[in-house]
Amino acid sequence: MKYSDEQRLQKILENAEKLIEYLSEHKVTKENLLNDYALQWLVTTPLYNIGEHVYNLSDEYKSRHTEVQWYMIAGLRHRLVHNYDGTNWNIIADVVFEELPVLAEQIRKLLES
């Protein structure tokens, strides 16, 4: 199925919100994520999905909204998929706990405009 940019933004937001909600409800901390293989697997799927949708946004859309780090988000997905054994979980923990809420807010604003 080919999604529109707006549909992709909605999918990105849904994945981000579900992951943030899960981590909050289960009181997951950065330390938990760094030390729990199951949690590491749990966070990668939403990150894959977010990155895939970002990667497939139109170049026109991404160039109009440079306030979002589209290329870093898509790049993270590629790193997770193609270099799983080399994943730096300190970076992923920072992304999940610090950057993901910021991204969710950015996407909300884009969807409202």
Secondary structure, DSSP 4 states (H G I P E B T S, - for coil): -PPPHHHHHHHHHHHHHHHHHHHHHTT--HHHHHH-HHHHHHHHHHHHHHHHHHHTS-HHHHHH-TTS-HHHHHHHHHHHHH-GGG--HHHHHHIIIIIHHHHHHHHHHHHH-
